[in-house]
Amino acid sequence: MPAVTRLVTHVELDAVHTTDRQLSVSARLEAELSDGRALVLLDDRGWSVSGPADLRAFLTRSSVEDDARTVVGPDEPFGDQTPEQAAADHWGALAARLARQGVPADTAVLASLPHAVVLGEHLRAWAGFDDRP
């Protein structure tokens, strides 16, 4: 039975909502499996950043990667929920989604997996990441 080996968040430019002063991106979280497959866990995430006309000059690959990991969770606690409860709910929901796709996963293992971020071609071009370190 395949196991989850790492998490990968794919981030791409939302060209419709991006201008010189605003960057909008979509984010899709996938679980990579030991058999080479990738299963989508979340495909409804994203964020926007607004700033000066030279917004691109302030963006770094690292800041976009950090934001990507943040938006795919765990979310901030709400109401009387503790951060630990919010994290447990998040990892439990991801484990349940994997189980529905035939892949059992332990929540603690999921939370400890490496988490890569892949920046899409259009985002890299818009931000100029291919032209600078």
TORKOL-4160 file (C-alpha; in steps of 0.2 Angstrom, whole numbers, padded with zeros to 4 digits, m for minus):
133
<pt num="1" X="0000" Y="0000" Z="0000"/>
<pt num="2" X="0007" Y="0017" Z="m0005"/>
<pt num="3" X="0012" Y="0029" Z="0009"/>
<pt num="4" X="0013" Y="0048" Z="0008"/>
<pt num="5" X="0031" Y="0053" Z="0006"/>
<pt num="6" X="0029" Y="0072" Z="0006"/>
<pt num="7" X="0017" Y="0087" Z="0004"/>
<pt num="8" X="0019" Y="0098" Z="m0011"/>
<pt num="9" X="0010" Y="0115" Z="m0013"/>
<pt num="10" X="0009" Y="0121" Z="m0031"/>
<pt num="11" X="0007" Y="0140" Z="m0033"/>
<pt num="12" X="0003" Y="0149" Z="m0049"/>
<pt num="13" X="m0001" Y="0167" Z="m0054"/>
<pt num="14" X="m0020" Y="0172" Z="m0055"/>
<pt num="15" X="m0017" Y="0183" Z="m0070"/>
<pt num="16" X="m0035" Y="0189" Z="m0070"/>
<pt num="17" X="m0033" Y="0197" Z="m0053"/>
<pt num="18" X="m0015" Y="0202" Z="m0054"/>
<pt num="19" X="m0009" Y="0220" Z="m0058"/>
<pt num="20" X="0008" Y="0229" Z="m0056"/>
<pt num="21" X="0002" Y="0234" Z="m0038"/>
<pt num="22" X="m0007" Y="0217" Z="m0033"/>
<pt num="23" X="m0001" Y="0199" Z="m0034"/>
<pt num="24" X="m0015" Y="0186" Z="m0033"/>
<pt num="25" X="m0010" Y="0167" Z="m0033"/>
<pt num="26" X="m0019" Y="0151" Z="m0032"/>
<pt num="27" X="m0012" Y="0136" Z="m0021"/>
<pt num="28" X="m0015" Y="0118" Z="m0023"/>
<pt num="29" X="m0009" Y="0106" Z="m0009"/>
<pt num="30" X="m0005" Y="0088" Z="m0015"/>
<pt num="31" X="0002" Y="0072" Z="m0006"/>
<pt num="32" X="0015" Y="0063" Z="m0015"/>
<pt num="33" X="0015" Y="0045" Z="m0013"/>
<pt num="34" X="0028" Y="0031" Z="m0013"/>
<pt num="35" X="0021" Y="0024" Z="m0029"/>
<pt num="36" X="0024" Y="0040" Z="m0038"/>
<pt num="37" X="0006" Y="0047" Z="m0038"/>
<pt num="38" X="0000" Y="0063" Z="m0032"/>
<pt num="39" X="m0017" Y="0066" Z="m0024"/>
<pt num="40" X="m0025" Y="0083" Z="m0022"/>
<pt num="41" X="m0028" Y="0087" Z="m0004"/>
<pt num="42" X="m0033" Y="0106" Z="m0006"/>
<pt num="43" X="m0037" Y="0115" Z="m0022"/>
<pt num="44" X="m0046" Y="0130" Z="m0015"/>
<pt num="45" X="m0033" Y="0141" Z="m0007"/>
<pt num="46" X="m0024" Y="0156" Z="m0013"/>
<pt num="47" X="m0019" Y="0174" Z="m0007"/>
<pt num="48" X="m0016" Y="0192" Z="m0013"/>
<pt num="49" X="m0003" Y="0204" Z="m0009"/>
<pt num="50" X="m0004" Y="0223" Z="m0013"/>
<pt num="51" X="0009" Y="0236" Z="m0013"/>
<pt num="52" X="0018" Y="0250" Z="m0022"/>
<pt num="53" X="0020" Y="0250" Z="m0041"/>
<pt num="54" X="0036" Y="0241" Z="m0039"/>
<pt num="55" X="0029" Y="0226" Z="m0029"/>
<pt num="56" X="0039" Y="0214" Z="m0038"/>
<pt num="57" X="0055" Y="0222" Z="m0031"/>
<pt num="58" X="0049" Y="0217" Z="m0013"/>
<pt num="59" X="0044" Y="0199" Z="m0016"/>
<pt num="60" X="0056" Y="0185" Z="m0013"/>
<pt num="61" X="0055" Y="0167" Z="m0018"/>
<pt num="62" X="0056" Y="0163" Z="0000"/>
<pt num="63" X="0042" Y="0174" Z="0006"/>
<pt num="64" X="0031" Y="0167" Z="m0008"/>
<pt num="65" X="0035" Y="0149" Z="m0002"/>
<pt num="66" X="0032" Y="0154" Z="0016"/>
<pt num="67" X="0015" Y="0161" Z="0012"/>
<pt num="68" X="0011" Y="0146" Z="0002"/>
<pt num="69" X="0014" Y="0134" Z="0017"/>
<pt num="70" X="0004" Y="0146" Z="0028"/>
<pt num="71" X="m0012" Y="0147" Z="0017"/>
<pt num="72" X="m0013" Y="0128" Z="0015"/>
<pt num="73" X="m0014" Y="0126" Z="0034"/>
<pt num="74" X="m0016" Y="0123" Z="0048"/>
<pt num="75" X="m0028" Y="0138" Z="0049"/>
<pt num="76" X="m0028" Y="0150" Z="0064"/>
<pt num="77" X="m0039" Y="0144" Z="0078"/>
<pt num="78" X="m0056" Y="0152" Z="0079"/>
<pt num="79" X="m0068" Y="0154" Z="0094"/>
<pt num="80" X="m0063" Y="0144" Z="0109"/>
<pt num="81" X="m0052" Y="0133" Z="0099"/>
<pt num="82" X="m0033" Y="0131" Z="0104"/>
<pt num="83" X="m0019" Y="0131" Z="0091"/>
<pt num="84" X="m0017" Y="0113" Z="0095"/>
<pt num="85" X="m0035" Y="0109" Z="0091"/>
<pt num="86" X="m0035" Y="0119" Z="0075"/>
<pt num="87" X="m0019" Y="0109" Z="0069"/>
<pt num="88" X="m0027" Y="0092" Z="0074"/>
<pt num="89" X="m0043" Y="0097" Z="0065"/>
<pt num="90" X="m0033" Y="0101" Z="0049"/>
<pt num="91" X="m0022" Y="0086" Z="0049"/>
<pt num="92" X="m0037" Y="0075" Z="0053"/>
<pt num="93" X="m0046" Y="0082" Z="0038"/>
<pt num="94" X="m0032" Y="0079" Z="0027"/>
<pt num="95" X="m0030" Y="0061" Z="0033"/>
<pt num="96" X="m0048" Y="0058" Z="0030"/>
<pt num="97" X="m0047" Y="0065" Z="0012"/>
<pt num="98" X="m0033" Y="0053" Z="0009"/>
<pt num="99" X="m0042" Y="0038" Z="0017"/>
<pt num="100" X="m0057" Y="0042" Z="0005"/>
<pt num="101" X="m0044" Y="0040" Z="m0009"/>
<pt num="102" X="m0038" Y="0023" Z="m0002"/>
<pt num="103" X="m0022" Y="0030" Z="0007"/>
<pt num="104" X="m0022" Y="0028" Z="0025"/>
<pt num="105" X="m0012" Y="0041" Z="0034"/>
<pt num="106" X="m0007" Y="0045" Z="0052"/>
<pt num="107" X="m0010" Y="0063" Z="0057"/>
<pt num="108" X="0006" Y="0065" Z="0066"/>
<pt num="109" X="0016" Y="0058" Z="0051"/>
<pt num="110" X="0007" Y="0070" Z="0039"/>
<pt num="111" X="0011" Y="0085" Z="0051"/>
<pt num="112" X="0030" Y="0080" Z="0051"/>
<pt num="113" X="0032" Y="0077" Z="0032"/>
<pt num="114" X="0043" Y="0088" Z="0021"/>
<pt num="115" X="0033" Y="0101" Z="0013"/>
<pt num="116" X="0040" Y="0107" Z="m0004"/>
<pt num="117" X="0033" Y="0122" Z="m0014"/>
<pt num="118" X="0033" Y="0123" Z="m0033"/>
<pt num="119" X="0031" Y="0140" Z="m0041"/>
<pt num="120" X="0022" Y="0140" Z="m0057"/>
<pt num="121" X="0030" Y="0146" Z="m0073"/>
<pt num="122" X="0018" Y="0161" Z="m0075"/>
<pt num="123" X="0022" Y="0166" Z="m0057"/>
<pt num="124" X="0040" Y="0165" Z="m0059"/>
<pt num="125" X="0040" Y="0175" Z="m0074"/>
<pt num="126" X="0029" Y="0189" Z="m0067"/>
<pt num="127" X="0039" Y="0190" Z="m0051"/>
<pt num="128" X="0056" Y="0189" Z="m0061"/>
<pt num="129" X="0061" Y="0174" Z="m0050"/>
<pt num="130" X="0069" Y="0166" Z="m0065"/>
<pt num="131" X="0080" Y="0181" Z="m0068"/>
<pt num="132" X="0087" Y="0183" Z="m0050"/>
<pt num="133" X="0092" Y="0171" Z="m0036"/>
